[in-house]
Amino acid sequence: MKLAGEREKALIEQVKLLLTQNAGLAELNLNLSGQIQLLSVQVNELKQTVESLQEALLQKSRDISSLSGKNLGLTKLLKKSSEKVTPTETDSSSNHPEKKPYNPKERGNNGAKRKQHLNLEEVVIDIWPDDPEFDREKAKELSVCESIRYAWLPPRVIKKIIRQHNCVVENKIYTVRPPKTPLLNSSYEASFIAGLLQYKYTYSLPVERIVKLFNENGFDLERPTGHFLIGGAAELLGVFFEVLRRAIHTDSYIRIDETYHQVINEEKNKKGIATRKGYIWSAMADGLQLVHFFYEEGSRSGEVFTGYLDKTYQGAVHTDGLACYKEIETDAFPGAIRISCIQHAKRKFIDIEDDEQAKGIVDHINLLYRIEHKMLPEWDAEKKLQYRNEEAPTVLDQLKEKLLLIKNDPAVIPTLPLAVATNYLLNEFDAVKNYLLDARYTLDNNAIERANRYISLNRKNSMFFGSHAGAERSALLFSLACSCRLHDINTFEYFTDILTRMTDMPPNAPYEILRELLPDRWKKLKAKATIESSA
């Protein structure tokens, strides 16, 4: 019994010891759990810190990229360097006569005859000797020498008073109506409105400056009146939007690009700014030499482009590397091919300063231009295309090899400007090579970029469009003015004529009649009328 009691006491002591140990373990587990929770909180805080640092680094990278782009733009503006490729001495001597360098000490008109300006109004002024002893009645004339002087008369506005004589003859009344004006119940003839359009859309003067010009030359023109006349003319000529679009699609070689212009918003944005950047698209028929600017509430969405270009279009479309343009290479446009502008790629390499590899790519692209310069003007299309396809493919293959070497170079990391420029040109390479298919096709899309300068000048002078509707109207008027310049047409004469014609044009005039009034055919129409009137 005594032994059993001792064993029971021993067991009880062991149980107490186990309970004590369990209590210690529980307390230890509690402490560990608390430490784990604390560590979890610290890990989450560190994770959030890392994420915020990553976002800050990304934002800094974007800011640096943006500043780099702005610095490059400012550098190019300050340098004002031209990207035009000029033939070397060897190239020029082989095909073209050497041009005599200009000598500032030379006098005369370099052998050129003075312009006679036979179309000007002439005023003859006789001058006699101014001497008290000179007697003109007794004078015997020895010779007459003529000197030419040109005088400038400021623009004049003529006030026409049209008197309508209503009569009655043998109880029959005869009435007269005044001549029509382009805008209903307006006193302004087509020539007056055409003058405003020429100043605005050919010489990019803001309406405020045009009004001041008129006022300084004796005609009190109010700014709202100027805006009304321009807006009314745009509405009257609005029928030409679809006519221009259809005419563009008849050309088998189209150039397309886009540029921007500030537009006033109806409401201020979050930053308190009342303007926004709106995009104006441009299409140019290379053969017809017609330009069409179009605008859809400032959108740069690819749907604007794909909605403009007809899916049944048959021909070549010259563009840059904007993603939406690559739709041309899909089944959506089965009859079209895309040519990519090599000048866009070249500029990316030009912007990389002090880099021998970038300079090497630029020099190699220039070899393609030198091939174009070697073509003589008297060559026909077949000979030009043959020469191009004999010389250019080797240069293109060598160019691609250089690009691939840069791409596969481990030292050229993907974020470097050199890598970005290289990948861009490699992605566009097949589309660039399409210029080899026809002698009419060119290496670059500079022709339409020159047309876009009309928008750039307006952007600098007028700052912004007053509304989306105003931007849309201006796009059409810029289209007609720019097309006139491509055909060397006086825009004042053109706008005067078509505004006059539109006053008598029936509603819903057919396409064929309106098509004859676009600048490319209007010039021939005017020449024909001149011949008929002189016959």
Wavefront OBJ file of the C-alpha trace (Angstrom):
o trace
v 0.000 0.000 0.000
v 2.831 2.304 0.875
v 4.478 1.536 -2.467
v 1.244 2.261 -4.341
v 0.904 5.558 -2.527
v 4.401 6.598 -3.558
v 3.739 5.666 -7.160
v 0.538 7.709 -7.077
v 2.416 10.681 -5.697
v 5.053 10.279 -8.385
v 2.409 10.170 -11.081
v 0.735 13.253 -9.645
v 4.088 15.065 -9.671
v 4.641 14.024 -13.273
v 1.165 15.243 -14.223
v 1.831 18.574 -12.489
v 5.152 18.823 -14.332
v 3.473 18.072 -17.663
v 0.783 20.671 -16.966
v 3.460 23.219 -16.124
v 5.317 22.388 -19.302
v 2.085 22.631 -21.369
v 1.362 26.028 -19.849
v 4.859 27.145 -20.794
v 4.428 25.828 -24.326
v 1.058 27.579 -24.645
v 2.629 30.825 -23.494
v 5.503 30.258 -25.946
v 3.042 29.573 -28.780
v 1.176 32.741 -27.885
v 4.389 34.728 -27.969
v 5.396 33.126 -31.276
v 1.968 33.859 -32.751
v 2.289 37.479 -31.722
v 5.747 37.690 -33.214
v 4.507 36.085 -36.438
v 1.654 38.606 -36.686
v 4.104 41.449 -36.026
v 6.452 40.105 -38.705
v 3.508 39.778 -41.137
v 2.601 43.424 -40.547
v 6.210 44.452 -41.081
v 6.414 42.358 -44.286
v 3.253 43.970 -45.636
v 4.603 47.412 -44.811
v 7.897 46.586 -46.527
v 5.972 45.211 -49.541
v 3.943 48.429 -49.817
v 7.147 50.457 -49.510
v 8.768 48.439 -52.309
v 5.692 48.844 -54.517
v 5.606 52.612 -53.913
v 9.333 52.811 -54.707
v 8.773 50.845 -57.928
v 5.925 53.178 -58.938
v 8.086 56.197 -58.125
v 10.910 54.773 -60.253
v 8.519 54.086 -63.140
v 7.098 57.606 -62.898
v 10.617 59.024 -62.787
v 11.512 56.957 -65.850
v 8.440 58.316 -67.671
v 9.300 61.867 -66.641
v 12.888 61.426 -67.831
v 11.643 59.985 -71.124
v 9.253 62.921 -71.574
v 11.953 65.453 -70.746
v 14.363 63.691 -73.102
v 11.824 63.994 -75.924
v 11.279 67.675 -75.191
v 15.017 68.289 -75.015
v 15.507 66.563 -78.343
v 12.775 68.699 -79.883
v 14.283 71.895 -78.479
v 17.742 70.851 -79.643
v 16.449 70.279 -83.166
v 14.698 73.653 -83.141
v 17.868 75.406 -81.988
v 20.036 73.635 -84.524
v 17.485 74.109 -87.336
v 19.287 71.394 -89.233
v 17.770 69.975 -92.389
v 17.299 66.265 -92.988
v 17.427 66.759 -96.738
v 19.989 64.528 -98.409
v 22.100 66.345 -100.977
v 24.087 64.519 -103.633
v 27.816 64.217 -103.073
v 30.315 65.794 -105.454
v 30.784 62.423 -107.147
v 27.045 61.921 -107.572
v 26.387 65.407 -108.899
v 29.302 65.395 -111.333
v 28.208 62.109 -112.866
v 24.697 63.172 -113.823
v 24.290 66.910 -113.404
v 26.396 69.910 -114.451
v 28.353 71.577 -111.691
v 26.519 74.554 -110.222
v 28.470 77.780 -110.007
v 28.865 78.845 -106.353
v 27.235 82.100 -105.364
v 29.558 85.078 -105.123
v 28.159 87.888 -102.929
v 30.341 90.446 -104.735
v 28.708 89.773 -108.075
v 26.472 92.517 -109.428
v 23.513 92.422 -111.761
v 20.725 89.871 -111.962
v 22.955 86.839 -112.703
v 22.210 87.183 -116.387
v 18.449 86.779 -115.906
v 16.055 89.135 -117.663
v 13.940 91.412 -115.521
v 10.303 90.413 -115.257
v 8.030 92.552 -117.401
v 4.822 92.027 -115.336
v 2.699 92.486 -118.445
v -0.492 91.626 -116.529
v -0.336 94.736 -114.327
v -2.374 97.882 -114.768
v -0.104 100.543 -116.282
v 0.040 104.246 -115.545
v 2.209 106.400 -117.846
v 3.750 109.504 -116.281
v 5.583 112.016 -118.494
v 8.358 114.020 -116.873
v 9.839 117.121 -118.538
v 12.919 119.112 -117.589
v 12.345 121.117 -114.430
v 14.204 124.324 -115.226
v 12.872 127.938 -115.178
v 14.527 128.663 -118.522
v 13.059 125.574 -120.217
v 10.402 126.398 -122.846
v 8.501 123.259 -123.785
v 6.928 124.865 -126.920
v 10.352 125.671 -128.380
v 11.932 122.391 -127.273
v 12.930 119.766 -129.793
v 12.756 116.301 -128.283
v 15.986 114.296 -128.582
v 14.931 110.971 -127.029
v 12.572 109.361 -124.576
v 13.940 107.063 -121.836
v 11.629 104.882 -119.799
v 12.106 103.906 -116.164
v 9.896 101.416 -114.333
v 8.622 101.868 -110.793
v 6.209 99.596 -108.935
v 3.704 101.011 -106.461
v 1.562 99.146 -103.945
v -2.059 100.098 -103.284
v -3.565 98.669 -100.087
v -6.554 96.318 -100.460
v -9.676 98.227 -101.355
v -13.298 97.473 -100.590
v -15.796 98.832 -103.103
v -19.317 99.719 -102.052
v -21.664 98.815 -104.908
v -25.018 100.582 -104.970
v -27.332 98.492 -107.105
v -30.440 100.385 -108.203
v -33.286 98.118 -109.240
v -35.539 99.918 -111.703
v -39.035 98.426 -111.565
v -41.148 99.494 -114.535
v -44.566 99.146 -116.088
v -45.199 98.881 -119.824
v -48.755 98.729 -121.131
v -50.132 97.646 -117.796
v -47.453 94.972 -117.441
v -45.117 95.265 -114.448
v -41.430 94.463 -114.823
v -39.424 93.968 -111.638
v -35.734 93.464 -111.056
v -34.098 91.459 -108.352
v -30.614 92.270 -107.013
v -27.753 89.876 -107.833
v -27.536 86.876 -105.570
v -24.933 86.644 -102.830
v -23.462 83.383 -101.518
v -25.099 83.856 -98.098
v -28.811 84.612 -97.859
v -29.732 88.177 -96.843
v -26.065 89.173 -96.873
v -24.542 92.270 -98.481
v -21.167 90.585 -99.045
v -20.270 89.284 -102.493
v -18.260 86.158 -103.169
v -15.072 88.182 -103.708
v -15.269 89.709 -100.214
v -15.700 86.292 -98.572
v -12.974 84.842 -100.787
v -10.595 87.500 -99.514
v -11.272 86.431 -95.933
v -10.773 82.758 -96.839
v -7.484 83.482 -98.591
v -6.083 85.383 -95.607
v -7.283 82.705 -93.187
v -6.586 79.420 -94.961
v -3.742 80.271 -97.334
v -1.745 82.701 -95.204
v -2.918 81.414 -91.799
v -3.966 84.793 -90.392
v -6.336 84.662 -87.393
v -9.689 86.355 -87.856
v -8.671 89.036 -85.346
v -5.713 90.071 -87.537
v -7.802 89.954 -90.705
v -10.363 92.268 -89.104
v -7.576 94.641 -88.056
v -6.150 94.584 -91.589
v -9.511 95.550 -93.069
v -10.030 98.272 -90.480
v -6.578 99.752 -91.136
v -7.417 99.926 -94.834
v -10.638 101.858 -94.407
v -13.345 99.218 -93.946
v -14.934 98.836 -90.517
v -15.326 95.063 -90.165
v -16.532 93.557 -86.904
v -15.013 90.298 -85.674
v -18.394 88.509 -85.334
v -19.130 89.462 -88.951
v -15.818 87.955 -90.075
v -16.549 84.719 -88.211
v -20.085 84.632 -89.621
v -18.924 85.017 -93.229
v -16.227 82.347 -92.889
v -18.604 79.957 -91.111
v -21.319 80.556 -93.709
v -18.889 79.869 -96.541
v -17.774 76.636 -94.866
v -21.393 75.522 -94.523
v -22.076 76.355 -98.179
v -19.012 74.417 -99.325
v -19.653 71.511 -96.946
v -20.915 69.394 -99.861
v -17.310 69.074 -101.018
v -16.352 66.853 -98.059
v -17.731 63.689 -99.612
v -16.702 64.834 -103.102
v -13.092 65.163 -101.932
v -13.200 61.800 -100.190
v -14.488 60.023 -103.295
v -11.969 61.782 -105.519
v -9.115 60.750 -103.201
v -10.190 57.119 -103.482
v -9.927 57.187 -107.280
v -6.151 57.693 -107.027
v -4.071 54.514 -106.852
v -1.469 56.123 -104.565
v -2.637 57.798 -101.349
v -0.621 59.343 -98.535
v -2.139 59.523 -95.040
v -0.912 61.203 -91.864
v -2.227 63.080 -88.814
v -1.317 66.172 -86.844
v -2.747 67.988 -83.842
v -4.361 71.316 -82.961
v -5.693 72.760 -79.708
v -9.508 72.922 -79.453
v -11.594 74.741 -76.850
v -13.560 72.423 -74.550
v -17.089 73.157 -73.434
v -15.941 72.633 -69.832
v -12.580 72.888 -68.095
v -10.788 69.655 -67.305
v -9.481 68.568 -63.871
v -6.405 70.765 -64.297
v -8.580 73.812 -64.983
v -7.587 73.953 -68.663
v -10.298 74.880 -71.170
v -8.541 73.427 -74.241
v -7.605 69.943 -75.368
v -5.408 68.421 -78.043
v -7.448 67.378 -81.049
v -6.132 65.438 -84.037
v -6.668 66.362 -87.678
v -6.151 63.585 -90.208
v -4.909 64.236 -93.732
v -5.180 62.231 -96.939
v -3.416 63.172 -100.161
v -4.014 61.769 -103.641
v -0.493 61.715 -105.033
v -1.510 61.644 -108.697
v -4.420 64.100 -108.522
v -2.557 66.353 -106.074
v -5.614 66.808 -103.875
v -5.442 67.069 -100.084
v -8.287 66.236 -97.734
v -8.136 67.119 -94.031
v -10.804 65.436 -91.911
v -11.682 65.707 -88.243
v -13.913 63.740 -85.873
v -14.096 65.542 -82.528
v -10.314 65.453 -82.238
v -10.134 61.658 -81.984
v -6.933 59.797 -82.892
v -8.700 56.456 -82.667
v -7.938 53.978 -85.423
v -11.652 53.859 -86.161
v -11.416 57.337 -87.670
v -8.887 56.094 -90.212
v -10.571 52.755 -90.962
v -13.892 54.576 -91.309
v -12.383 56.986 -93.841
v -10.521 54.564 -96.111
v -12.875 52.501 -98.241
v -12.516 48.742 -97.669
v -12.670 48.225 -101.444
v -9.783 50.623 -102.129
v -7.343 49.361 -104.748
v -3.868 50.868 -104.512
v -0.988 51.847 -102.233
v -1.284 53.807 -98.982
v 1.838 55.562 -97.658
v 1.846 55.998 -93.856
v 4.051 56.000 -90.787
v 4.122 53.197 -88.210
v 0.966 54.124 -86.250
v -0.746 50.892 -85.202
v -4.071 51.583 -86.919
v -2.363 51.936 -90.324
v -1.271 48.318 -90.154
v -4.909 47.355 -90.685
v -4.140 47.918 -94.367
v -1.958 44.796 -94.263
v -4.856 42.624 -93.045
v -7.774 41.024 -94.869
v -9.883 44.093 -94.029
v -8.304 45.854 -97.049
v -7.684 43.058 -99.562
v -6.871 45.345 -102.486
v -4.489 47.725 -100.702
v -0.781 47.628 -99.872
v 1.002 49.746 -97.283
v 4.251 51.643 -97.817
v 6.030 52.796 -94.677
v 7.830 56.126 -94.420
v 11.548 55.554 -93.893
v 12.012 59.187 -92.822
v 10.116 58.505 -89.583
v 12.598 55.755 -88.751
v 15.577 57.843 -89.823
v 14.609 60.671 -87.458
v 14.709 58.281 -84.505
v 18.350 57.527 -85.294
v 19.175 61.188 -85.977
v 17.907 62.080 -82.500
v 20.482 59.729 -80.923
v 23.521 61.953 -80.644
v 27.153 60.827 -80.340
v 26.376 57.229 -81.253
v 28.418 55.702 -84.077
v 25.960 52.862 -84.706
v 23.041 55.292 -85.073
v 25.109 57.485 -87.390
v 25.983 54.409 -89.448
v 22.274 53.587 -89.916
v 21.520 57.192 -90.969
v 24.372 57.126 -93.497
v 23.133 53.824 -94.888
v 19.570 55.162 -95.282
v 21.046 58.143 -97.115
v 22.508 55.736 -99.677
v 18.933 54.908 -100.694
v 18.250 58.616 -101.241
v 21.394 58.976 -103.342
v 20.103 56.242 -105.617
v 16.935 58.317 -106.098
v 19.016 61.443 -106.821
v 20.924 59.679 -109.570
v 17.752 59.193 -111.605
v 17.567 61.738 -114.409
v 14.367 63.732 -114.960
v 14.085 62.602 -118.580
v 13.918 58.917 -117.601
v 10.498 57.318 -117.992
v 8.817 55.362 -115.191
v 9.978 51.993 -116.497
v 13.639 53.011 -116.567
v 13.453 54.596 -113.106
v 11.884 51.468 -111.642
v 14.454 49.232 -113.320
v 17.361 51.323 -112.022
v 15.885 51.425 -108.515
v 15.465 47.653 -108.375
v 19.006 47.121 -109.612
v 20.629 49.367 -107.008
v 18.391 49.520 -103.926
v 17.918 45.841 -102.871
v 21.610 45.376 -102.026
v 21.599 48.525 -99.891
v 18.412 47.404 -98.152
v 19.863 43.972 -97.376
v 22.990 45.544 -95.908
v 20.832 47.919 -93.861
v 18.836 45.023 -92.409
v 22.051 43.165 -91.503
v 23.257 46.210 -89.555
v 19.929 46.482 -87.760
v 20.003 42.809 -86.771
v 23.534 43.185 -85.414
v 22.350 46.030 -83.190
v 19.287 44.073 -82.074
v 21.360 41.009 -81.134
v 24.024 43.027 -79.326
v 23.749 42.216 -75.563
v 25.075 45.691 -74.728
v 22.048 47.334 -76.395
v 19.349 46.903 -73.752
v 15.711 47.175 -74.947
v 15.031 50.504 -73.204
v 17.841 52.382 -74.961
v 16.791 54.814 -77.748
v 19.028 52.883 -80.158
v 17.110 49.659 -79.462
v 13.742 51.419 -79.790
v 14.726 52.970 -83.130
v 16.128 49.663 -84.384
v 13.014 47.663 -83.480
v 10.794 50.302 -85.103
v 12.620 50.106 -88.435
v 12.825 46.300 -88.357
v 9.056 46.095 -87.754
v 8.458 48.467 -90.683
v 11.107 47.012 -92.988
v 8.852 44.953 -95.255
v 6.461 47.895 -95.676
v 9.406 50.199 -96.467
v 10.548 47.856 -99.248
v 7.176 48.180 -100.992
v 8.395 51.426 -102.585
v 10.277 49.169 -105.017
v 6.978 48.077 -106.605
v 6.266 51.255 -108.600
v 8.304 54.196 -109.860
v 5.707 56.617 -108.453
v 6.248 55.442 -104.891
v 8.744 57.312 -102.737
v 10.956 56.474 -99.778
v 9.208 58.891 -97.447
v 5.874 60.519 -96.794
v 7.250 64.068 -96.724
v 4.772 65.325 -99.336
v 1.830 65.074 -96.969
v 3.878 66.398 -94.063
v 4.481 69.548 -96.094
v 0.707 69.849 -96.483
v 0.337 69.492 -92.710
v 2.357 72.686 -92.295
v -0.825 74.613 -93.079
v -2.245 73.225 -89.838
v 1.036 73.893 -88.005
v 1.042 77.551 -89.081
v -2.552 77.965 -87.974
v -1.683 76.280 -84.670
v 1.003 78.911 -84.050
v -1.034 81.915 -85.196
v -4.562 81.111 -84.033
v -3.628 78.986 -80.991
v -6.853 76.959 -81.002
v -10.139 76.180 -82.757
v -13.217 77.584 -81.056
v -15.089 74.273 -81.099
v -15.194 70.844 -82.707
v -17.583 72.212 -85.324
v -15.156 75.051 -86.069
v -12.287 72.577 -86.435
v -14.341 70.466 -88.837
v -15.230 73.499 -90.980
v -11.628 74.687 -91.037
v -10.413 71.225 -92.062
v -12.513 71.390 -95.237
v -11.446 74.943 -96.133
v -7.795 74.063 -95.504
v -8.299 71.094 -97.856
v -9.430 73.316 -100.735
v -6.783 75.987 -100.080
v -3.944 73.466 -99.843
v -5.092 71.672 -103.003
v -5.101 75.031 -104.804
v -1.505 75.659 -103.796
v -0.463 72.249 -105.101
v -1.896 73.245 -108.493
v -0.471 76.782 -108.375
v -3.974 78.252 -108.282
v -4.718 81.693 -106.872
v -6.941 80.816 -103.905
v -8.737 84.157 -104.076
v -9.805 83.510 -107.668
v -10.790 79.947 -106.849
v -12.943 80.748 -103.819
v -14.549 83.690 -105.620
v -15.519 81.471 -108.538
v -16.859 78.464 -106.641
v -18.766 80.596 -104.122
v -20.401 82.384 -107.062
v -21.240 79.073 -108.713
v -22.665 77.640 -105.502
v -25.249 80.454 -105.326
v -26.904 78.988 -108.435
v -26.129 75.343 -107.688
v -29.275 73.224 -107.265
v -29.756 71.382 -103.976
v -28.273 67.905 -103.925
v -26.175 68.590 -106.998
v -24.747 65.352 -108.452
v -21.192 64.281 -107.734
v -20.092 64.702 -111.364
v -20.922 68.438 -111.360
v -19.264 69.133 -108.013
v -16.235 67.032 -108.956
v -15.443 69.471 -111.777
v -15.069 72.249 -109.192
v -12.240 70.631 -107.229
v -8.909 72.395 -107.865
v -7.377 69.744 -110.158
v -10.243 70.040 -112.671
v -11.195 73.657 -111.948
v -7.878 74.807 -113.398
v -8.646 73.033 -116.680
v -12.214 74.374 -116.588
v -10.933 77.932 -116.199
v -8.373 77.509 -118.995
v -11.082 76.213 -121.315
v -13.366 79.147 -120.468
v -10.513 81.593 -121.150
v -9.867 80.066 -124.579
v -13.577 80.156 -125.470
v -13.925 83.798 -124.390
v -10.910 84.879 -126.438
v -12.012 82.980 -129.567
l 1 2 3 4 5 6 7 8 9 10 11 12 13 14 15 16 17 18 19 20 21 22 23 24 25 26 27 28 29 30 31 32 33 34 35 36 37 38 39 40 41 42 43 44 45 46 47 48 49 50 51 52 53 54 55 56 57 58 59 60 61 62 63 64 65 66 67 68 69 70 71 72 73 74 75 76 77 78 79 80 81 82 83 84 85 86 87 88 89 90 91 92 93 94 95 96 97 98 99 100 101 102 103 104 105 106 107 108 109 110 111 112 113 114 115 116 117 118 119 120 121 122 123 124 125 126 127 128 129 130 131 132 133 134 135 136 137 138 139 140 141 142 143 144 145 146 147 148 149 150 151 152 153 154 155 156 157 158 159 160 161 162 163 164 165 166 167 168 169 170 171 172 173 174 175 176 177 178 179 180 181 182 183 184 185 186 187 188 189 190 191 192 193 194 195 196 197 198 199 200 201 202 203 204 205 206 207 208 209 210 211 212 213 214 215 216 217 218 219 220 221 222 223 224 225 226 227 228 229 230 231 232 233 234 235 236 237 238 239 240 241 242 243 244 245 246 247 248 249 250 251 252 253 254 255 256 257 258 259 260 261 262 263 264 265 266 267 268 269 270 271 272 273 274 275 276 277 278 279 280 281 282 283 284 285 286 287 288 289 290 291 292 293 294 295 296 297 298 299 300 301 302 303 304 305 306 307 308 309 310 311 312 313 314 315 316 317 318 319 320 321 322 323 324 325 326 327 328 329 330 331 332 333 334 335 336 337 338 339 340 341 342 343 344 345 346 347 348 349 350 351 352 353 354 355 356 357 358 359 360 361 362 363 364 365 366 367 368 369 370 371 372 373 374 375 376 377 378 379 380 381 382 383 384 385 386 387 388 389 390 391 392 393 394 395 396 397 398 399 400 401 402 403 404 405 406 407 408 409 410 411 412 413 414 415 416 417 418 419 420 421 422 423 424 425 426 427 428 429 430 431 432 433 434 435 436 437 438 439 440 441 442 443 444 445 446 447 448 449 450 451 452 453 454 455 456 457 458 459 460 461 462 463 464 465 466 467 468 469 470 471 472 473 474 475 476 477 478 479 480 481 482 483 484 485 486 487 488 489 490 491 492 493 494 495 496 497 498 499 500 501 502 503 504 505 506 507 508 509 510 511 512 513 514 515 516 517 518 519 520 521 522 523 524 525 526 527 528 529 530 531 532 533 534 535
